[in-house]
Amino acid sequence: MDDALPWVRAVLATTPERWSAMTAQMPDDLLRREAAPGEWSAVDCLRHLRDGERDVFQVRLRAFQAGQDLVPYDPDRDGRPASGETPAELAADFARLRAESLSLLEDVSPADLEITVTHGEYGPVRPSEMVAYWAAHDLMHMVQAERALIQPFAADSGPWRVMLADHDFARRD
């Protein structure tokens, strides 16, 4: 993609709106329901996005701007434990952090995306790669959250359940 910034900004701008709508309308117990044992719930995905916004993407964007190398991040090792926040509170905090991130991105030009720093795990990386990943990361965790939300409905879908096979954890071999 030549100038991916408009696409990235569009994805990043819509994600908080989607979470705000979901947490305002869906029951907390549905949002907190794991897709399957050991799989994340929708709230787990939202918490991860919020934590990543604060602890990874904003930090890395600033590091790129300063020409500093990047430190690897492992959500299992570096993520913060679940807190007592409601899904709506998580969504509001995520929206606040994302607004800060979008403001930071306003100062990034296509030329700024081509500098190179070293990532402690991946080696040489460019901001253009990170912002593409940032948008993909948002979308991936939206899909993961929606798969978690599908599970109770899939289980009660009777003969139509076969149509949900790609997303139905109980039907996986």
C-alpha positions in Angstrom: 0.0 0.0 0.0 1.4 3.3 -1.0 -0.2 5.5 1.6 -1.9 3.3 4.1 -2.3 6.0 6.7 -5.9 7.0 5.7 -6.9 3.3 5.9 -5.1 2.8 9.2 -6.7 5.9 10.7 -10.1 4.8 9.5 -9.8 1.4 11.1 -8.3 2.8 14.3 -11.1 5.4 14.5 -13.9 2.9 14.2 -12.7 0.4 16.7 -13.6 2.4 19.9 -17.0 3.2 18.4 -17.7 -0.5 17.9 -16.7 -1.3 21.4 -18.7 1.5 22.9 -21.8 0.3 21.1 -21.2 -3.3 22.1 -20.6 -2.5 25.8 -23.6 -0.2 25.9 -26.0 -2.7 24.4 -24.8 -6.2 25.3 -25.2 -7.8 28.8 -22.0 -8.0 30.8 -22.2 -11.7 31.3 -22.3 -12.3 27.5 -19.3 -10.0 27.0 -17.4 -11.8 29.8 -18.2 -15.3 28.5 -15.2 -17.3 27.2 -15.5 -18.6 23.7 -14.2 -22.0 25.1 -12.1 -23.0 28.1 -8.8 -21.1 27.8 -10.1 -18.8 25.0 -10.6 -15.1 25.5 -13.9 -13.5 26.1 -15.0 -10.3 24.3 -14.0 -8.3 27.5 -10.6 -10.0 27.5 -10.1 -8.8 23.9 -11.2 -5.3 24.8 -8.8 -5.2 27.9 -6.0 -6.4 25.7 -6.7 -3.7 23.1 -6.8 -1.0 25.8 -3.6 -2.3 27.4 -1.9 -2.5 24.0 -2.9 1.0 23.2 -1.4 2.3 26.4 1.6 0.1 26.8 2.6 -0.9 23.2 1.4 1.2 20.3 1.7 4.7 21.9 5.1 3.8 23.4 6.3 2.4 20.0 5.1 5.3 18.0 7.0 7.7 20.3 10.0 5.4 20.1 10.0 5.5 16.3 9.7 9.3 16.4 12.7 9.4 18.7 14.7 6.9 16.6 14.8 4.5 19.6 14.8 0.7 19.3 11.7 -1.2 20.4 11.4 -3.7 23.3 9.4 -6.9 22.7 6.0 -7.1 24.3 4.4 -10.3 25.5 0.8 -9.9 26.7 1.1 -13.0 28.9 4.2 -11.6 30.5 3.8 -7.9 30.3 0.0 -7.4 30.3 -1.8 -6.2 33.3 -4.2 -8.5 35.3 -7.9 -8.1 35.0 -9.3 -5.4 37.2 -12.8 -4.7 38.4 -13.7 -2.4 35.5 -17.0 -2.8 33.8 -17.0 -3.4 30.0 -18.3 0.1 29.5 -15.5 1.6 31.6 -12.9 -0.4 29.7 -14.5 0.8 26.4 -14.4 4.4 27.6 -10.7 4.1 28.7 -9.8 2.5 25.4 -11.6 5.3 23.5 -9.7 8.0 25.5 -6.4 6.3 24.8 -7.2 5.8 21.1 -8.1 9.4 20.7 -4.6 10.2 22.1 -3.1 7.8 19.6 -5.0 9.2 16.7 -3.7 12.6 17.7 -0.2 11.3 17.7 -0.8 9.8 14.2 -1.9 13.2 12.9 1.8 14.3 13.0 3.0 11.3 11.1 3.7 11.7 7.4 4.2 9.0 4.8 7.9 9.8 4.8 8.0 9.4 8.6 6.9 5.8 8.1 10.1 4.7 6.4 12.6 5.2 9.1 14.1 2.0 10.5 14.8 1.0 14.1 15.5 -2.4 15.7 12.9 -4.5 17.4 14.3 -6.8 20.1 12.6 -9.8 18.6 11.9 -9.0 14.9 15.1 -7.1 14.0 14.8 -4.1 11.6 11.3 -2.6 11.6 9.6 0.4 10.1 6.7 2.5 11.4 4.8 1.7 8.2 4.9 -2.0 9.2 3.8 -1.2 12.8 0.8 0.9 11.8 -0.4 -1.7 9.3 -0.1 -4.3 12.1 -1.9 -1.9 14.5 -5.0 -1.8 12.2 -4.8 -5.6 11.6 -4.5 -6.2 15.3 -7.7 -4.2 16.0 -9.6 -6.1 13.4 -8.2 -9.5 14.5 -9.3 -8.9 18.1 -12.7 -7.7 16.9 -13.1 -11.0 15.1 -11.9 -12.9 18.1 -14.4 -11.0 20.4 -17.2 -11.6 18.0 -16.4 -15.3 17.8 -16.7 -15.5 21.6 -20.1 -13.8 21.3 -21.2 -16.3 18.7 -20.8 -19.3 20.9 -24.0 -19.4 22.9 -26.0 -18.6 19.8 -24.3 -21.3 17.7 -25.1 -23.9 20.4 -28.8 -23.1 20.1 -29.0 -22.8 16.3 -30.3 -26.3 15.7 -29.9 -27.4 12.1 -28.4 -24.0 11.1 -25.4 -24.6 13.4 -23.6 -26.2 10.5 -23.6 -22.8 8.8 -21.5 -21.5 11.7 -18.9 -24.2 11.6 -16.0 -21.8 10.9 -16.7 -19.9 14.1 -18.2 -22.6 16.4 -15.6 -23.7 18.9 -17.6 -26.7 20.1 -17.6 -28.1 16.5 -13.9 -28.0 16.0 -12.1 -31.3 15.5 
